[in-house]
Structures are given as structure tokens and as C-alpha cells.
């Protein structure tokens, strides 16, 4: 086997058009790289964790030529789009139950989008467009739907983003067609574009780190009443973080204003903030929340506190 490579990562961006970029669906699953050597195969994740025994059905990878390393996403399909909760349940099962009747209920696919080594030769410095052309040919020869090629369009990123989001996908990846593959690096050559929503919240608690507030616990009106909707740990920096820490520490409370499943320093529900997030989880939590600043409530736009 080749030494374990870490996947190339993307930076955040907004929808755009460019003939120098290809645009593909950002599949909502588990990132994984795979290597094939002398009909042995190995699968691993973003931090190098070995996934091989978790997905024995992906032994179909052995049909690829020896010396191949590919990059892709493990997904569970439901209604034509990725079902991350279903994939997560599958991912957390022990290997012995992977092919049980319950395990087989998940429609597992490995969506492959890059070719890093081809018959033992590095393709890392080759242009993305060239790597993908060769990858598409290799997957076509395997001819197994479990190994799927991630299709793309070139140029019309805005239109593609709107269509993908309307279909219920997580978002879009934009990639410079001339770019090399940079293992373990977050590069501007790859851009992740995801829809975001903004929700007004009331801060009900916080956690401290070395530089002040490390995370806030927030509640908002959801499903007909004020309820805890998650912990926000991104978006704090500089003077704003210092000010927020001072304001929260000045309004302590002995218990949370609404039921909360975690421990924190509780505060009176007097400070409101905006939170950007991707979507609601099925448990009524904010997915990928980011702090977007405090605001002074006016009129009836703020969450209504019952106390």
C-alpha cells in the first residue's frame, strides 16, 4: 500500500460563474480515500482513520488497477439525494453487522471525484480536468453502480447551485480545472458553496475558553415555542469576543431558561444574536451554526422568552 494521504480541503465561497471552474454536487456523507494494491484495498478518512472493515461491500474497489488511489465521498442515497443520518448510522455500526439485514437497508455508494495515483504513478501535479478524465474511464470499466463518478458542469456555477439546492442537496463544490491536488491542504483552488439561513436567537448560556467565550448555547422559537436549538462555537474573534464575554458574565443565572441537555454557565435571557446555519436537524437543532453578531431586538422580531 502507498503511504496514507490526507484529502485536499476546500475554502468557503458564494455562488459564481467561471469557465476555469467545474461545479459538482457536494455530497452529504463521509469523506474517504481508497487505495488498491495487488487486489488488496484500503479505505480511510480525513484524519487517516481506517474504514476498510466498516464497508466490506466496497471490495468491488479491487476491480480497479493495482496502484490506484482515489478520493471520494461515502453516501447513503434516499430519493436521489444523500441521507447523512442514515449513512452515519451505517458508519457507526461494527463490521460484523455491516452486511446484516439492517445494514443492507442503507443504499451505500462511493461517489469518486479524483484520481491521485494511477497504476503506481502520481497524478497529484496533473491538472484536475486530466485526472478526472482518466478517473471516469477507469470507473466506466468497472461498471458497478456502487462506485459512482461525480458528474460536473463547467462555467455556469450560479445556475447549477440553484438547481442543486432546489433538489435538496447539501451544496456545490467548485474546483479549478487546472489545479493540482494538494494533500492535507485547504486550498482556494477548491471552493465549497452551501446555502445558509439566519435565525434570531437568545443566548441562554456559555462556555469559557482561554480567550473568553468559547461557545454559546442558544434558544429560539421553533415548533411553536422557545426551545434550546444548539451550541455555537464558531464566529467569535477579537474585540467582539471580549465584549461578549463581559456582557454574559455580568448576567448570571442559576439554571437555564429552557430545558438544555448540556452543562454551561447560564445567563439571563437578555442578549440576542443572529446565527447563520445550514439547516435544521431532525432533532430540532441548528446544523453548522456560526455566530453572526448580537443585535438589539425591536418590535416582535426577537425570540419570545416565557419567563
N, C-alpha and C positions, 0 to 999 in steps of 0.2 A: 504493500500500500504506500501511496505518497504520504508525506507529512501532512498533517491536518492543516488546512487553510481555513481562515475565518472569512465570512462573507463580506462583500462590499456593501456599504450602507449609503442611504440617501439623505439629502437635506430637504427641509420643508420649502414649499413653494405654492404659488397660486396658479390657477389655470392660465395657460399661454399657448400661442401657436408658434411653431418654428420648424422649418424644413430640415434643421440639423438635429432634430429630436424624434425619436419614436415614442409612442404612447401605448401602454398596455395596462390591463386591469391590475389593480393592487389587490391581490387575493388575500382574504382574511383567514390566515391559517398559521402554520408553524414553519418558519424558515429552516431549510435543511440543504446541506451539500451531500453529494454522493460520489464515491469513488469505486471503480471496478478494476480489479487486477486478477488476471488468470482465473476468471469465473468466480472469484470471491468479491463480495461487495460490502461496503460500509456506508452508513448514513449518520450524519452528525449535525448538531445545531449551531446556533450563533456563538455560543461560548465553548464550543468543542465537545459538548456532551454527546455521548454515543447513543443513537436512536435505533441502531440496527435491529436489536432483538424486539423492539416495540412494534415493528412493522414487517413481520416475516413475509407478508404477501408481496412486498416490494422486491423479492428475489428476482422478479422479472428484469431488474436492472442488469442482471448477468448477461442479458442478451446484447448489451452494448459492448463495443470493442474493449479489450483489455487496455488499461492505461487511460481510461476516460474519467474525468472529473467534471461534474455538472453542478449547477446551482438552481434551486427552485423552492417551491412552497408546497407543503403538505396541506391538503384541504379536504373537508367533507362537503360534498355537494348536496344541496337540497333546493329543489325548484330552480335549478340553473345557477344558483349563486352559493358562495361559501357559507357554511354554517359553523361559525367558530365554536360555540358551546358544544356542539356535537363532536367536533374534532378534538376539543380539549378533554372531553370525557374519554375519548378513544386514546388520546395521548397519555393519559394518566393511568390507564389500565396496565396491569402487569403482563409481561409477554405471554404467559400461559393462557390468558383469557383473550388475547388479541383476535384469535380466529374462532372464538366461541360464537354461538348463535347471536348473542347480544353484540359482540364485536363486529360481526358481519353485517349488522344493520346499518353501519356507517359506510357510505359510499366514498371510499378513500381514493384520492387521486394525488399524484405527484406532478404538479404543474412546473415544468422545467423552462427556465428562461435564459440560461447562459451556459457556455461551454468553456471550461478553464484549461483542461488538458485533453488532448486528442491523440490516442494511441501513444501515450507517454510523452508527447511533445507539448510544451507550454504554449497556450494561446492567450496568456494574460495580457500581452502587449499588442495583440492584434485588435483592429477596430471592432467595436461591438457588432456592427452590421455583418462583418465577415464571420465572427464567431457564431452568431445566431443562424446564419445561412447554413453553416455546417451542422449545427445542432438540429435544425429542422430536418435535414437529410438523414441524420442518424436515427432520430425518433421515428421518422417515417419507415425506416427499415425494420424497426422493432415491431411496429404495428399493434401496440397494445394500448387500449384507452386509459389504462391506469397511469401510463406515462404520457402526459399531455404537453404539447407545445403551447407556450403562452403567446397567442397571436398579438399583433400590434398594428397600429396605423402610424403613418409619418405625416407630420405637419399640422394637422387640424386638431390640436390638443383641446381647445375650448369645447368644441362640438363633441368630441369623444368623452370628455369629462362629464358634460351634461347628460349624455346618453347612459354612461356607466352608472352614475349616481341615481338616475331615474330607474334603472334596473335593480337597484338595491345593493350594489357592490360597495366595498369599503372606500374606494377612490381610484386614483390613477398613479402610475409611475412613469415619469418622463426620463428618457435616457439619451445622452449624446451619442449619435450613431458612430462617431469616430473615436469614442473614448476607449481607453484601456481598462482592464479590470484591476482594481486596487484592493487586494485582500485586507480585511480588517479595518479599512479606512472609510470615513464618512466623506463623500465626495460631492462637489457641486455638479459633477457630470451626471449624477442620478438625482432626481427630484421626486419627492412624494407629495402628492396633491390630494388632500382629503377635505370633504365638506365639514364645515363647523357650524355649531349653533351657539347661541349665547343665552344664558339663563340668569336672572337676578336671584341672588341667594342672601340669606342672613347667616352670619358667622356665629356658630354655637360653641366652638371650642378650638383649641390649637395645640400644636406640639412644638417644643423648642429644640433648636439645633445650636451649633456653636456660634452662628452668626445671627441668631434671633429666631423668628418664626420659621419653622421647617415645613410645617403643613397646617392647613386649617380644615376644620370639619364644618360642613355647610348643610343648611336645610333650605328647602323651597316648597312652594305649593305644587304638589304633584299628586295626581289621582284623587283630587278633591280635598286635600288637607295638607298642612305643613308637615313635612317629614324629612328625616335625615336622608341625604342623597349622595354623600361620599366625602372622601378626604382629598384635598387639593394640595399637591406638593410641588407643583411647577409654576413658574411665573413670578417668583419673588427675587428681588435683587436690589442692591444699593440702598439709597436713602429711603425708598418706599418700603423696604423690608424693615428698616429700623423704626420708621414711623408706625407701621402696622403693629410691630411688637409692643411698642409703648402704649398704643391705644388699647390693645387687647389685654395687656397685663393690668390696666387700670380699671377693668370692669369684671372682676372675678365672680364666679357663681359656683355654688356647691354641687350642682347636678345639671345635666343637660336639659334644655327646654323641651326637647322631644326625645323619645327613646333612641339610643345610639348603641351599636354593638361593639364599640371600641372604647379604649381609655384615652383621656386627654385632659387638658386644663380647660375647664368650662368657663364660659363668659356669658354675660347678659346679652340677649339678642338685640343689640342696638346698632351693630355695624353691618352695613350691607355691601355686597360686592357683586361684580359680574364674573361669571365663569364661562369660558369657552369650552366646549366639549364636542365629541363626535356624534354620540347617540346615547339613548337610554338603554341600559341593560335590561334583561327580562326581570331582574330583581329590583328595578326602580332606582338604579344607581347611574351616576354620570360616567360615561366611558371616556378615558383620556382627558380628564379635566385640567384646565390651565387657568390660573388666576389672571383676571383681566382688569384689576383695579377696583377700588372702592368708589361708592357713589352715595350722594345724599338723596334719600328717597323723596319723591314728590308725587302728590296725588295718590293713586291707588296702584302704582306700578310695582311697589315692593311686596315681597312675601308677607303675608299677614301672620303675625305672631299671636298665638292663642293665650299668652299669659299677660 
